[in-house]
Amino acid sequence: MNFRKLFNALHSADVVIIAFFGLLSLLNGIFAGRIPGWWVMILIDIVLIAGICFLALARAASHTKLLAYLHDWYVAPLVFFTFKELYYMIKPIHRGNDYDDWLIAADQWLFGVNPTEWLMQFSSPWVTEVLQIAYTLFYVLFLVIGYELYRKHSKGVFHFFMFTCVYGFYLSYLGYFTLPAVGPRFTLHDFNGLDQDLPGILLTPYLRWFVNAGESVPMGVSSAAAMSGAQRDVFPSGHTMMTLVLMALGERYRLASRHFVLVTGILLIVATVYQRYHYVVDLFAGALFAIVCVYTAPRLYKYLHDNVQTRDRLHPWTPKDR
């Protein structure tokens, strides 16, 4: 295979995805004795890597709009697929050990209370409804910004946006591997009593079901069984981290959608604690991860462009050559 030709066809986001799938395959091999079906996940990762390479080469060879759209947007569902692969790896690797006690202790040390319990005094059905809607709009924010960049800005800016999103999500996934936890809705509260404790107006139960389904939370079972089956995706708060990254990108490029992202994002971040998805220390970690992402993404993007020679175009938000 002509690897130079392949690298010239790949976007930087492709390279990050391929590298992360390679890391997951390595971890599946190392912990094969703990992970059921580890070889199936390695096989899937290999097939996906091959598919990404084929798509990039086909796009470079044909220049058709359909292949261009597929190559530019496939990363969105694949990032979610990666999230689901973690579901089958994190708990077995840690032998079922969670670290919620550490996070609860950190919140109590910082505030002297459990923030999710303290916030109950401000709850109302209208507040719950608005914050649940904002929380569920998380993925819509990416589509709003992505669409605006794709339609109104250079493709180089869009490709940097997609690269930053993939890079940011994968950074947060490394945090999930390090400190798996399920969150206060399971540990500090009765999960099955959430609709009674924090009732909404109309959409809240359906949106909660949607979020739970995305996080592999089994429904119609006891709270203990729901906790056992839930995804370990609490530390850092990926919602907080990536919302802050989107705010930074929206402001940097002065996007028309930045005001919507800002208002929705603030509500979303508040909702992560109010709706009992996260501890406050998760938000602090998410903010720190966001700073790391925003600071390092342009440099890594430029490095891949200059050294791996990916097909990305450079744009104003990259470090200038010295």
DRENBA-441472 format. One line per 2 residues: number of its first residue (from 1); their letters; for each residue x, y, z of C-alpha. Coordinates in nm, 3 decimals, padded with zeros to 5 digits. Example, Ala and Ser with C-alpha at 12.3 -4.5 7.8 and 13.67 -1.06 7.14 Angstrom:
<recs>
1 = as = 01.230 -00.450 00.780; 01.367 -00.106 00.714
</recs>
This chain:
<recs>
1 = mn = 00.000 00.000 00.000; 00.115 00.353 -00.078
3 = fr = 00.098 00.504 00.271; 00.186 00.852 00.150
5 = kl = -00.113 00.845 -00.081; -00.330 00.725 00.206
7 = fn = -00.209 00.996 00.444; -00.273 01.260 00.180
9 = al = -00.634 01.135 00.155; -00.702 01.127 00.530
11 = hs = -00.830 01.418 00.737; -00.674 01.481 01.076
13 = ad = -00.998 01.359 01.238; -00.954 01.030 01.051
15 = vv = -00.604 00.993 01.195; -00.726 01.052 01.551
17 = ii = -01.012 00.802 01.510; -00.780 00.539 01.364
19 = af = -00.530 00.594 01.645; -00.800 00.564 01.910
21 = fg = -00.941 00.245 01.760; -00.586 00.113 01.761
23 = ll = -00.561 00.198 02.132; -00.893 00.025 02.205
25 = sl = -00.776 -00.285 02.015; -00.454 -00.285 02.218
27 = ln = -00.648 -00.259 02.545; -00.882 -00.538 02.436
29 = gi = -00.579 -00.756 02.371; -00.406 -00.669 02.700
31 = fa = -00.721 -00.732 02.906; -00.851 -01.021 02.698
33 = gr = -00.885 -01.229 03.014; -01.135 -00.982 03.159
35 = ip = -01.332 -00.856 02.855; -01.597 -01.094 02.714
37 = gw = -01.594 -01.095 02.335; -01.268 -00.897 02.318
39 = wv = -01.175 -01.048 01.983; -01.506 -00.938 01.831
41 = mi = -01.434 -00.577 01.926; -01.082 -00.598 01.783
43 = li = -01.227 -00.734 01.460; -01.486 -00.454 01.447
45 = di = -01.214 -00.193 01.511; -01.003 -00.334 01.226
47 = vl = -01.302 -00.330 00.990; -01.382 00.030 01.084
49 = ia = -01.021 00.140 01.034; -01.020 -00.024 00.691
51 = gi = -01.353 00.142 00.610; -01.219 00.487 00.702
53 = cf = -00.913 00.435 00.482; -01.125 00.311 00.191
55 = la = -01.365 00.605 00.221; -01.080 00.857 00.226
57 = la = -00.913 00.704 -00.076; -01.242 00.676 -00.266
59 = ra = -01.324 01.040 -00.193; -00.981 01.154 -00.311
61 = as = -01.009 00.949 -00.630; -01.365 01.035 -00.736
63 = ht = -01.435 01.386 -00.598; -01.809 01.311 -00.588
65 = kl = -02.028 01.516 -00.355; -02.184 01.209 -00.192
67 = la = -01.845 01.067 -00.091; -01.737 01.411 00.027
69 = yl = -02.044 01.440 00.251; -01.991 01.090 00.387
71 = hd = -01.624 01.155 00.455; -01.691 01.489 00.623
73 = wy = -01.981 01.377 00.844; -01.927 01.007 00.921
75 = va = -01.731 01.100 01.234; -02.048 01.199 01.423
77 = pl = -02.202 00.848 01.446; -01.859 00.689 01.482
79 = vf = -01.776 00.893 01.793; -02.100 00.764 01.947
81 = ft = -02.011 00.410 01.839; -01.677 00.449 02.017
83 = fk = -01.866 00.557 02.329; -02.069 00.237 02.316
85 = el = -01.757 00.023 02.274; -01.629 00.166 02.602
87 = yy = -01.943 00.027 02.766; -01.817 -00.327 02.711
89 = mi = -01.461 -00.250 02.821; -01.445 -00.015 03.121
91 = kp = -01.636 -00.216 03.379; -01.459 -00.547 03.307
93 = ih = -01.116 -00.380 03.300; -01.177 -00.229 03.646
95 = rg = -01.339 -00.555 03.766; -01.662 -00.369 03.842
97 = nd = -01.499 -00.114 04.074; -01.641 00.239 04.055
99 = yd = -01.500 00.557 04.206; -01.814 00.747 04.297
101 = dw = -01.706 00.752 04.663; -01.402 00.958 04.568
103 = li = -01.611 01.206 04.372; -01.874 01.234 04.647
105 = aa = -01.600 01.297 04.902; -01.448 01.567 04.678
107 = dq = -01.784 01.747 04.648; -01.842 01.729 05.023
109 = wl = -01.490 01.858 05.092; -01.543 02.151 04.855
111 = fg = -01.899 02.247 04.951; -01.978 02.076 05.280
113 = vn = -02.292 01.927 05.122; -02.395 01.704 04.835
115 = pt = -02.478 01.963 04.564; -02.754 01.755 04.403
117 = ew = -02.933 01.735 04.738; -02.878 02.105 04.812
119 = lm = -03.024 02.205 04.475; -03.355 02.038 04.561
121 = qf = -03.466 02.358 04.737; -03.469 02.539 04.399
123 = ss = -03.654 02.269 04.207; -03.983 02.322 04.028
125 = pw = -04.151 02.147 03.733; -04.076 02.441 03.501
127 = vt = -03.710 02.455 03.600; -03.681 02.079 03.557
129 = ev = -03.846 02.091 03.213; -03.623 02.370 03.081
131 = lq = -03.303 02.215 03.213; -03.387 01.866 03.084
133 = ia = -03.454 02.008 02.738; -03.124 02.199 02.749
135 = yt = -02.935 01.887 02.858; -03.084 01.681 02.575
137 = lf = -02.992 01.948 02.317; -02.623 01.865 02.369
139 = yv = -02.579 01.683 02.039; -02.796 01.935 01.854
141 = lf = -02.539 02.204 01.939; -02.276 02.018 01.734
143 = lv = -02.509 01.995 01.436; -02.597 02.365 01.458
145 = ig = -02.234 02.478 01.461; -02.122 02.211 01.216
147 = ye = -02.390 02.303 00.964; -02.308 02.674 00.984
149 = ly = -01.938 02.611 00.935; -01.999 02.366 00.651
151 = rk = -02.227 02.604 00.462; -02.071 02.942 00.530
153 = hs = -01.702 02.892 00.604; -01.406 02.728 00.436
155 = kg = -01.380 02.352 00.447; -01.053 02.393 00.636
157 = vf = -01.238 02.556 00.926; -01.502 02.282 00.920
159 = hf = -01.238 02.009 00.919; -01.066 02.171 01.217
161 = fm = -01.404 02.181 01.395; -01.461 01.811 01.333
163 = ft = -01.105 01.729 01.438; -01.143 01.928 01.761
165 = cv = -01.471 01.756 01.845; -01.330 01.407 01.788
167 = yg = -01.013 01.491 01.979; -01.213 01.640 02.267
169 = fy = -01.452 01.348 02.299; -01.166 01.100 02.298
171 = ls = -00.985 01.296 02.569; -01.297 01.268 02.785
173 = yl = -01.316 00.895 02.711; -00.966 00.856 02.858
175 = gy = -01.105 01.007 03.178; -01.384 00.748 03.182
177 = ft = -01.121 00.475 03.163; -00.925 00.626 03.451
179 = lp = -01.208 00.691 03.702; -01.524 00.500 03.608
181 = av = -01.833 00.622 03.794; -02.211 00.626 03.747
183 = gp = -02.316 00.958 03.905; -02.538 01.085 04.187
185 = rf = -02.871 00.979 04.034; -02.766 00.624 04.128
187 = tl = -02.546 00.673 04.435; -02.707 00.960 04.627
189 = hd = -03.067 00.925 04.509; -03.320 00.660 04.415
191 = fn = -03.290 00.633 04.038; -03.645 00.505 03.996
193 = gl = -03.777 00.792 04.207; -03.634 01.066 03.985
195 = dq = -03.964 01.146 03.812; -04.130 01.189 04.151
197 = dl = -03.844 01.395 04.301; -03.795 01.618 03.996
199 = pg = -04.113 01.610 03.786; -04.127 01.809 03.466
201 = il = -04.416 01.951 03.264; -04.448 01.752 02.942
203 = lt = -04.126 01.633 02.774; -03.907 01.552 03.073
205 = py = -03.994 01.179 03.112; -03.945 01.115 02.739
207 = lr = -03.616 01.307 02.726; -03.490 01.122 03.031
209 = wf = -03.574 00.795 02.861; -03.380 00.911 02.552
211 = vn = -03.073 01.002 02.759; -03.092 00.677 02.955
213 = ag = -03.116 00.474 02.635; -02.806 00.645 02.497
215 = es = -02.618 00.561 02.817; -02.728 00.196 02.817
217 = vp = -02.929 00.234 03.137; -03.174 -00.061 03.157
219 = mg = -03.531 00.046 03.222; -03.805 -00.132 03.413
221 = vs = -03.560 -00.281 03.661; -03.461 -00.201 04.019
223 = sa = -03.240 00.101 04.090; -02.955 -00.133 04.179
225 = aa = -02.989 -00.320 03.848; -03.007 00.008 03.656
227 = ms = -02.689 00.125 03.828; -02.513 -00.201 03.748
229 = ga = -02.600 -00.176 03.380; -02.531 00.195 03.332
231 = qr = -02.242 00.334 03.131; -01.942 00.455 03.334
233 = dv = -01.920 00.806 03.185; -01.920 01.058 03.469
235 = fp = -01.563 01.186 03.517; -01.497 01.424 03.354
237 = sg = -01.831 01.571 03.250; -01.815 01.535 02.873
239 = ht = -02.125 01.753 02.842; -01.950 02.035 03.026
241 = mm = -01.620 01.987 02.848; -01.751 01.978 02.494
243 = tl = -02.010 02.251 02.552; -01.728 02.484 02.661
245 = vl = -01.527 02.381 02.354; -01.826 02.465 02.132
247 = ma = -01.863 02.803 02.302; -01.496 02.875 02.233
249 = lg = -01.527 02.776 01.868; -01.847 02.974 01.821
251 = er = -01.689 03.286 01.968; -01.361 03.241 01.781
253 = yr = -01.537 03.229 01.444; -01.809 03.479 01.544
255 = la = -02.080 03.235 01.436; -02.442 03.345 01.414
257 = sr = -02.534 03.043 01.628; -02.294 03.135 01.910
259 = hf = -02.563 03.311 02.116; -02.791 03.008 02.102
261 = vl = -02.497 02.785 02.197; -02.401 03.015 02.485
263 = vt = -02.748 03.034 02.643; -02.829 02.667 02.588
265 = gi = -02.481 02.569 02.702; -02.506 02.754 03.033
267 = ll = -02.842 02.589 03.105; -02.699 02.254 02.999
269 = iv = -02.405 02.280 03.238; -02.638 02.370 03.527
271 = at = -02.858 02.075 03.429; -02.571 01.826 03.461
273 = vy = -02.586 01.868 03.841; -02.952 01.968 03.887
275 = qr = -03.069 01.659 03.694; -02.826 01.445 03.898
277 = yh = -02.614 01.326 03.607; -02.288 01.460 03.753
279 = yv = -02.105 01.566 04.065; -01.974 01.923 04.064
281 = vd = -01.615 01.798 04.066; -01.696 01.636 03.729
283 = lf = -01.773 01.984 03.594; -01.442 02.121 03.722
285 = ag = -01.262 01.834 03.551; -01.464 01.893 03.234
287 = al = -01.362 02.260 03.233; -00.996 02.162 03.277
289 = fa = -01.020 01.909 02.994; -01.184 02.178 02.777
291 = iv = -00.890 02.414 02.836; -00.646 02.137 02.744
293 = cv = -00.847 02.057 02.431; -00.877 02.419 02.311
295 = yt = -00.508 02.485 02.377; -00.362 02.168 02.225
297 = ap = -00.603 02.096 01.936; -00.463 02.365 01.700
299 = rl = -00.107 02.248 01.764; -00.186 01.882 01.710
301 = yk = -00.389 01.969 01.400; -00.096 02.165 01.254
303 = yl = 00.145 01.886 01.346; -00.063 01.630 01.157
305 = hd = -00.090 01.866 00.861; 00.284 01.936 00.848
307 = nv = 00.427 01.595 00.939; 00.167 01.335 00.846
309 = qt = 00.063 01.559 00.554; -00.310 01.501 00.582
311 = rd = -00.545 01.661 00.332; -00.662 01.933 00.576
313 = rl = -00.619 02.298 00.496; -00.469 02.525 00.758
315 = hp = -00.673 02.821 00.880; -00.627 03.125 01.106
317 = wt = -00.674 02.935 01.435; -00.346 02.746 01.423
319 = pk = -00.014 02.846 01.576; 00.186 03.065 01.342
321 = dr = 00.518 02.939 01.215; 00.804 03.084 01.414
</recs>
